[in-house]
Amino acid sequence: MNTKFSGGTALITGASSGIGAVYADRLARRGYDLVLVARNAERLNTLAERIRVDTGRSVTTVAADLVNPVDLRRVEQILRDDNGITVLVNNAGIGGAAPLLDSEVDTMETMIDLNVTALTRLTYAAVPGFVDRGVGTIVNIASIVAISPEVLNGVYGGTKAFVLAFSQSLKHELGSKGVTIQAVLPGATRTEFWDIAGQPVDNLPQEIVMSVDDLVDAALSGLDQGEFVTIPSLPDVADWAAFDGARLHLAPKLSSQKPAERYART
């Protein structure tokens, strides 16, 4: 692994299962101590003990519901106070597959609270210390629905579009200050996400479903290679470069004193 991304402590949210649990295993094997955050204390403690035995790393567990403001502030304080934290993996999140008319607005609000508000507040808590120390890595787990919102629930797509846009802004602002930003855009992945979203993963075409281990290993490989956006299923990185290039090509044309000619009064 590039030494720029090794050493210190990694704080991982949503760490008790799925993507977060595999990140915990992989980062411990790369030499990180861990702070693992999730709601399910029993699962969290079981995972932590396994990682301690397998790797010899120090593992601290924090049972917290990041939708609960009190719990969220507690994790923010850890990020502010622990100068040893060098990596934040913003993995905690929930999704949805149902269309707008079949979704409860309170559930959608909870999704926004976790996928957007908690991620934002944790990032704000971590960044000042990373900048002061001149080193730090933030990994934001987004989704392919960030750029393909028609695939699943629109609010879910909107939250992940926020994660991508927020990551782009962070890269722009912090790239020269020693802080590395990576946005990971998984496709369908074999996790509990699908059961919670109401669409069992076994009902999906299996050729589009990636294992969690493959996903995290690909994401870490992308980090090693210096990728800002990692889409583990994308065969040719030039396709992302073309997509992002088209966005950048639009940028200088998006604001003008006068409307475009096609809107001229006739």
C-alpha positions, 0 to 999 in steps of 0.5 A: 500500500502507498505509505501515504495511506498507511499508519494511524487509526481508521474510524469506520462507520456502519462497521458491524457488517457488510462493507464496513466490516470488510473495510475494518478487516482490510485496514487492520491488516494494512496496519491501522488501529480501528475505531468501529462505529455501528448501532449493533453493539453485539455484532460490533464487539464480535467483529472487534474481537476477531480482528484483534486476534487475527491482526493484533491491532487495537480496536475500539468499538462505539455503539452509536445510532448516527441518526440520533443527535446525541450519538452523532455528536459523541462520534464527532467529538472522538474525531476532534479529540483523537489526533491519531485518527488518519482515516475516516470511512463514511460508510454508514447509510441506508437505501431504498428501492421503492418509487416515490409513491410507495415510500414513507416520507418519514423513512426518506427523512431518516435516509437523508439524516444518515446518508447526508447529515451524519456524513457531513457532520463527521467530515466537518469534525475530522477535517480541521485535524487532518489539515492541521496535521497535514495528513488524512484520508476520507473515504465516502461510500456513495453509489452508482445511483449518484450518476444513475438516479433512475435505477432505485429510489429517487431520494436514495439517489439524491443522497448519494449524488450529494455524497459525490458532489460533496466529495468533489468539493472536498477534493477541490478545497483540501487536495493541496492541504494533505487530505486525500478524498476518495468517493467509492461508487458501488453497484449492486453488492451482496449485503443486507442493504437489499433486504432493508430496501425491500428487494432481496439480493437473490432476486437480482440478476446475479451477473450484476452483483459483486461480493463485498470482499471484491468491492472493498479490495477494488476500492482500496486498490483504487485508493492505492492508485490515487483515484478520486472516484472509484467505480469497482465495476467500471471496466475502462476508467476512460469512461469516467474521465469522459463523463467527468470531462463533459461536466468540466467542459460545461462549467465555464458556460453555466453562468452568463450576464445574458440568457443563451441565444435560444431563449431570445425574445422573438 
